[in-house]
Amino acid sequence: MKTMILPLFVALSLSACDSADTNKTVEPTAAPTQTSSTPPTSSTQYSCENGSYSFNINQITEDKLEFIDGAGNKATLDRQPSASGEQFSSDEYTLSRKGDDALIEIKDGDKTYTHRECKPAK
């Protein structure tokens, strides 16, 4: 009888160890860091007509720009079809650029103001 109790005791002891392992508290691991899928923006400062008007363009995507003028007015400009160069516009602003030259048109009610000879600031 003693010979049967010993194997039974060992089996029960091992089974108790296994169940103790399943009740262990597992410490949570830190969540993986996520990388942003937003492309980095590039920024260009423009000065027009010998400094009479300035604005900044932040390239958000290939088809979208953020426009901020010297007075702090902001707009998001979307790419428009253009026969030559690039054109971006919103309800109030239209930016046309070809190479380093740019032109900005600002609509204010019934009036349109055009700033020419806009060049990237150096």
C-alpha positions, 0 to 999 in steps of 0.5 A: 500500500505504501508503494501506491501512496508514494506515486500518488503523492508525487503525481498530486504534488506535480499537478499542484505545481502546474495549477499554481503556475496557471494562477500566476499574475502576469505583469502587463507589458508596455504598449508598442509605440506607434509611429505617425503615418503623417509625412513630415511637412516642409515649410517655405517663407515667401516675400512679395513685391519687395516685402510688401506682403509675406506668407508661409506655405507648409506642405502637408501632403503632395496635394494639400498646403497650409497657408499662413500670411504675415497677419496670421490668416490661415487657410488649407489650400488644395491642389487644382489642375494647372496647365503649367506649374502648380496651383492650390486654392481655397475659397479665399486664396489661390496660390500659383507657383512655377519654379521659385516664382509665386503669385497669391490672389486673395478674395475679400468679398467682391474684391480680389487682391493680387500679390506678384513677384513672390519669392522664397525668402533667403 
